[in-house]
Every structure is written in structure tokens, then in C-alpha cells.
């Protein structure tokens, strides 16, 4: 296991009942992140009832960079992401969905985009092209993204993409609520940080069926949308500190 003091990147993967997708995706993440060494892979098992825990345990010997956290009962995708970020030891955090639709090969490009944007950038947001979801879900997602974009003005085409790279310290400043991960661009901007975007190629899930993903439907997330709009409207200027008495 790498020295926790020198880990550059933590890759956080929330999963629920994804036993068949664990081994191939962990191998892909490890290969993709090799240029970003030292890194860690933090899987958060969100109360799986299938063979996901066994699949993760079996990989620990082959992948010493793998860490596994487990919720006793399912708490949702945002909760799993938060658990992983709180436990992360890298200053940079990458997230991706555990079903294999997000290709980890794009993580280095997102990390590079964030670095190129400088310390004032808090998030590199992936935006899917060539989506492999069903037609109904794509229509629902397009409508929801359009409404969200008009209300929040977050300049992001696809906030539902699980592929993101962000500064852990910025994430920890955000208000936590269910579905937070779908509003990160607007909330990062609320904290005074910029957001950069990069297209990422979507692909079919490796095996199984979706266990998350309903929150991109407008009628499910409308209260969250109203809450985020309220938070943005209520934001006040962050005080700028100046040298004063007793300052070094």
C-alpha cells in the first residue's frame, strides 16, 4: 500500500449489486491511473445483497491500492460518494459509476484539464457523448438537464455523468444532501470556483441492470432543484481576509 501521505489521487466508486462488474472495472481503473501514481481506489459498497462484497474481497490481494468501505444498508449514490470522499487520502478525487458505463480511461484527461485551469478551478466535469441509455431515459435526462440549466445557469450539458475529477477540499465545502452529485457544477461555482468540462464517451454497462440513475428524472429531482436554486440565491460574498493586528 502506498504511503498515504503521498497519494495524489483517490478514485471513488459507489456500487450496489454490481458483482459482475467489479473485477473488470477495477482492472481498468488501475491501468488508466498508472500515470497518476500513487493513487488509491476506494469502493463504497452501498448495502449490496449479491456477491459484491466477495468480489471486492477477492481483488484485495491483486490490487493493494484497493480499499473497500461498506454501508450496512443502502443509503443512495450520493451518500456512497460522500463516504468515499470523506475517507479519501488524495487531494484530488475522481468519481465514476460502478456499472462500467463510465470509461476510466478518461480520468487522466479530466485531471489534466483541472490542473491546466489552475487553483481557481474546483471541478472537471465529464459530459457524455454517444450515450447508451434507453430512449425513454435519454429523453427524460435531456428534459431535466434543459430545465436545470435554465434555472441554475451552470453551463453544464450533462451533470448526471458520474465521471468527475475535483479537489477534495472544494467538495467538503459543499452542502450535503441526497442527489448532491447531480448538482456539483452549480454548487462548486457557488463556492467561487470555476468548472471545466470534457467530453467522455459513454458505453454500455458491462453486466447486470441499473441500481441507480432515477434522479435524473425531472419529477424526482424537482425539490432538489428548487433547494439548490435557493442556496445559490442566498449566497453572500465570501469575506476576503487582509493582514491585521497579530498577522505574520
PyMOL commands that set and color helices and strands:
alter all, ss='L'
color gray80, all
select helices_A, chain A and resi 4-6+19-32+34-36+52-59+77-87+104-116+135-152+168-171+180-182+184-190+214-216+218-234
alter helices_A, ss='H'
color red, helices_A
select strands_A, chain A and resi 9-15+39-46+66-71+92-95+121-129+164-167+194-201
alter strands_A, ss='S'
color yellow, strands_A
deselect
rebuild
show_as cartoon
